[in-house]
Amino acid sequence: MTLSPAALLEDARSMAGDIADLRHRLHREPELGLQLPRTQEKVLQALDGLPYEITLGSNTTSVTAVLRGGAASRERGVTPVVLLRGDMDALPVQEATGVPYTSTIDGVMHACGHDLHTSMLAGAATLLAERRAELQGDVVLMFQPGEEGHDGAGVMIREGVLGAAGRAPDAAYGLHVVSSLLPTGVFASRGGPLMSASDGLMVTVRGAGGHGSSPHSAKDPVTVAAEIVTQLQVMITRQFDMFDPVVLSVGVLHAGTQRNIIPETARIEATVRTYSTANRNRMTEAAPRLVRHLAAAHGLEADIEYIHEYPVTITDHDETAHAEAQVAELLGAGRYVTMPQPMSGSEDFSRILEAVPGTFLFLSAVTPGVEPGTSPFNHSPYAVFDDSILADGAALYAQLAISRMAAGTGPLTAAR
């Protein structure tokens, strides 16, 4: 079996039907969170008979599969290790696409394309296993539950995925499909900050209830909550550099039960997005301080919870350049674009990239003939992801592993 990119791509495209079949079966039975038993079963079926060392999660239905390369040097623990990640969970969305393989689970849908990630990684598992004798290192396949707000990457790290091959990976790669924005089949990434950090600001303003006709005899938490919402935005524009953005959006603002009753409390819940560790740390202090002092200025109190969720997704510049080169080597020029700025969403693969040099690529799965700029984006009940990109995604997963193992252990630099 040859390691040439052309042969790899040819083999991947010959498997396109099987990869799509797995994707459709996953799409019909989507699952939420960290417990995905039907999804795990399908992944294990796809790996059955392949020479992987498989470990199942103890607190999740994760699957970690290690392939030992037959051409790897195993003296003094210098074997290269590459990690490839595919997330598996769905979203609590009622599907409205009308595709033939529409979700059969009411209120649950693969609206973010994780069924494609899982299928492509399973396809790469076969491609790599067929080339095992020529592989110059070990590959760790990370089939991850719970990316959608459950920090499945963090759970798998605690369960030992980064040590699954016996040593930490030299590089880690992830792919994520999009149903909009880019022309079909185009990959995109950038070195440095790629996606924002995600944190939560939860505030309960505590006052004293009373009659709406006599606000002076009460302590109105509603007006204070309204001022907090406004002043948080003012604080961002006056304390933070516009070229290192901070985004705060209030998604929950709740108080009261009737229009003529001043309530005891008002509730604010906001998402906070930052693109640098420095600004993330500053917001952790600045937002609660502002809330606390505004409440105190009106003689009220505020309970504040600032929750750190996912860190900034920061890709390694050299690993990103390597991935760009592999896209060109495998698929030809024009299939990769450099993103001019980060994306505002967040990703728990950021935890892997905090520990391991690597990169994360987006892959457009827009239905051919549909305008990318108007196609429904990920998380929409109308989001459609086209099967035509599955084989190329599987081939790139495998090519990234093969080429990176050939580069040896340690940091990847432009000089190597």
N, C-alpha and C positions, 0 to 999 in steps of 0.2 A: 504494500500500500504506500503510495507516494504522499509526501508532505507538500507537494506543490499547491499553491493557491487555486490554480485552474482545476486540478483534480478534486480538490476539496469542494469547490463551488459546484462542480458537476455532480458530485455525490450528494451534496445537500439538495440540489434541485431535483434529483431523482427521488428523494425522500419527501418532496413537498406534500404529496397527498397524505402520507402518514402523519406528518407534522400538523397539517390542517385538521385531520380527523381528531387528533388529540385535542387540539384547540377547541373544536366544536363540542367535544364531549365535556371539556372543562367549562365551556361557556353555558352549556345547558344546565349544569349543576353548580352554580357559584356558591361559595361559602364565605362567611365573614370572620374576621378577627384572627385569633391565634389557633383556633381549633378547626381544622379543615380535613376531616377524616376521609371524605370521598375524594378530595383533591390529592391527598397524600397517597391514597390507594392507586389512583391513576398514574401518578409519578413513579411509584414503585413498579407498576406493571411495565412502564416504558423502560425502566432500568433492568428489568428482569433478564437474566442471562448475560448481562454485560459484566466485565471484570472490575466492578467497583466495590470498595469497602464502604458499606452503608451504615450510617448512624442516624437513629431517629431521635427527635427531641423528647425530652422528659417533661417539659412544661408547655410544649407546643407540638403541633403535628409537622414540624420541620423535617426535612430530609437533607442530610449532608453525605455526599458521595465523593470518595477519593479514588482517583485513578493513578496508579504507579507507572511511570514511564519506563519502558524497557531499555532505553538508551541512556538513562540517567546515571551520572556518576554518584555513587553513594558513599564515597570516602569522606570522612571528617564532617559529615552532615552538610555538604555543600550542594545538595540537590535543589535546583530551582523549584519554587512552588508558586502556582498562579491560582487565584480564586475567581470564579465566575458566579455571579448572583442572578437569580430570577425570582421575583416575588410572585405569590400565588393567590392572595386574597381578593375578594370582590368588595362591592359597595352596597349600602342599603338604598338602592335606587330601583324603581320599577321600570323595567325595560320597555321602550317604545320604538325600537328600531324596525321591527317586523322581519328581521333576518330569519332564514329557515331554522337556524339553531338557537333561536331566542331562549332565554332563561326559562326554565320550568319552575323556578323557585320564586314564589310571590314576594315582591319587594326587595329582591336581591339581584344584582347585575354585575357583570364584569365591565363596568363603565370606564375603567381606567386602563384596560388592555393587559392586565396581569396574566390572563389566559394565554396571550401571545408570548409573554416573557417565559412562562413555564414551558410552553410547547417548544419554543426555540432552544431553550437550554436543554430540554430532553433530546432534541434533535442533535445538538452539539455533543451530547453525551455519547451518542452512537458514532458520530464522526470521529471523535477522539479515541473511543475504544477500538475502532477499526485500525487506528494508527498507533496503537499502544506501543508496539515494538520499536517504533522510531522516535517516540517522544523523549525529549532530553530532560524531563522533570516530572513533577507530580501536579495533578490538577485537582482542585477542590470545587465541587459544584454545590452551591448554596441555594437550595429551594426553600424560600423563606415565607412563612405566614406573616400576617399582621402588619403589613406596611402601612395600611390605611388607618393611622392614628393609634396603633397598638405597640409601636416600637419593637416589631418583631426582630429587627437587626440587633437591637440591644439585647434581647432575650437570647438570640442565637450566639452572640458573643459571650454572654455569661455561661452558656452551655458548652462553649469550647470550639466554635467553628473555626476560629483563627489558628487553633493548634491542631486541627483535624489531621493534617498530613505529617505531624511530628515537629514542625517548626512553623513560624509565622510566614505567611505568604510574602513573596517579593513584590507582587503586584496584584491588584484587584480591579475587576471590570464589571460594570453593569450596563444594561440597555433598558431604555424605556420608550415605548411607542407613544405617538401622539396622533390624534384623529383630526388635527387641524394644523394651521400655521405654515407647514412645509410641504413642498411637492412630494408626491409619493416616492418612497424608496430613498429619500435623502437622509443622511446622518448629520447630526449637529452636536457640537460641544464647544467648550472653550477651556483654556487653562486658567486656574485660579478660582475665584468664587463663581459657582455655577447656579446654585439655588440658595434661597434665603434660609436663615434659621427661623424656627417657628417656636414661639412662646405664647403663654396665655396669661392675661391679666384679669383676675376675678375680684370684684369689689362689691361689698354690701355696705351701703350707707345706712347708718342707724340713727333715726331721729325719734320723735315722739308724735304719735298720731293725734288727730283731732278733727274738728269739723271744718269742712272746706270754706265755710263762711267766716271763720275766725282763725286765719293762719298765724296770727300773732300769739295765740295760746298754744300753738303746737311747735314742733321743730320739723320743718318740711324737708324730707330727704329727696323729694323729686327735683326741686329746684337746684339742690346741691349736686345731684347726679347729672343733671343737664349741664351745669357749669363744668363739671369734671370732664364730660365728653368733649366739650368745646375746648377747654384749656389743654387737654392732652394733645390735641392737634396743634395748638399754638406753641406749646412747648417744643414739639418736634421741629417746627419751622424756625425757632429761635435758639435752640440749643444744639442742633445737629446739622452737620455739613450736608448740603443738598446733593453733593457728589458721592456721598456714602449714605445711601437712603435708609430711612426708617419708615415703615408703614404700620400704622395702627388702625384697625377697623373694629368698631363696636358692632357685634352681631346680636347681642342680647341686651335689652334695656327694658326692665320690667319693674312695675310698682303698682300697688293699689288694686282695689276690687270694685270701686264705685266712684263716680266723678265728684261727689261731694264729701268724700272722706280723704283726709290727709293720712297716708299710710305710715306705718312704723318704719318701714325699710324700703330701699330701692336697690335693685340689682343691676350691675353692669358686668358684661363679659366681653372681652376683646381679644382679638388675635394680634400678635406683634411680630413683624417680620424685619429682620436686620441682615446685613450682608457682610458684616465684619464682626470679629470677636470683641473688638473694642467697643463698638456701638451696642452690641448685645449686653455687655457688662454694664455700660452706662445706663441703658434703659432699665435694667434690673434694679438700679438704685433710683433713677430719676422719676419714673412713673409712680411707684409707690409713695415717694416723698411728696410729689405734687398732690396726689389724691389725699394723703393724710393731712396735709396743711390746708387744703381747700375745705375739707370737712371741719377741721378745727376752727377755721376762720368764721364759720357759721355756727359754732357751738355744737357741732355734731361729731360723731365718731365714724370711722370706716374700718371694716375688716378687709384686709387686702391679702390676696394670694397671687404670687407671681410664679408661674409654673414654667420651668425650662423643659421644652419638648425635644426638638431636633436641632442640632448645631448647623452652622453654615456648611453647605456641600462645597468643599474646596477640592478641585482636581489638581493633580500633579502636572506641571507644565510638560515635562518630558514624556510622561505616560500618555498625555493627551496627544502630543505630537506623534508618538508611536502609533496610537490608535488611528489617527488621521492617515498615516502612511499605510497602515494595513487595509483601511478601506480602499485606498487607491490601488494597492497591490492586488486586492481580491476582486474588486468590483469596477475599477477604472476611475479615471479622473471625473470630477463633477458630481460625485456621490456624497461628498462631505462639504459642509459649510461651517465656518467659524461663527459662533453666535456673538453679536456685537455687545451684548449685555447679559447679565444673569437672568434667569427665570424667577418669577416671584413665588412659585410654589416651594415646598420643602420635601425632604426625602430622608428616610432613616438610613439609606446607604451612606449618608454623611458619617455615620459612626464607624463604618468600615474604613472610609477614606481618612478618618482621624488617626487610625492605627496602621494603615497600609498605604503606600503610594499607589495611585491608580487613577482611573477616570471613569466617567459616566457619560453615555451617549444617548441622544434622542434619535429615534428612527420614525419617519413619517409613514403611517399606515392609512393615509387618506385614500378613500376609494377612487380609483382612476377615473378621470373625467369630472370629478367634483372640485370646485374651487376651494383651495386650502384656506383662504381667508374667511370664508363663510361657513365652512363645515363645522358642525357642532363639536366643541372641544371635550376633552376628557372629563368625566364625571357627569356628563349630560345623559339623560335617558335616551337621547337620540344619537349618541356617539357610536359610530361604526368604524371598525378597524379591518382593513382589507387583508385577506390571506396572502396576497401576492408577495408580501415582504418576508414571509416566514422563513423560507429557505435561505435568503440572503442574511437574515439575522442569525440563524443557526450557524451558517458558515463563518460569519464574522466572530461570533463567540469562540468557535474553535480556532480560527486563525489568530485571534488575540492571544490565546493560550499557547499555541504552537510557537509563534514568533517570539513571545516573551520568554518562554522557557529556553529557547535557543540563545537568547541574549545573556543568560546566566543569572547568577544570584546578585543580590544587592541592588543599589539604586541604578536606574536607567538614566544615562546621560547622553547628551547629543554626541559625545565623542565615541560612544560604543557602537 
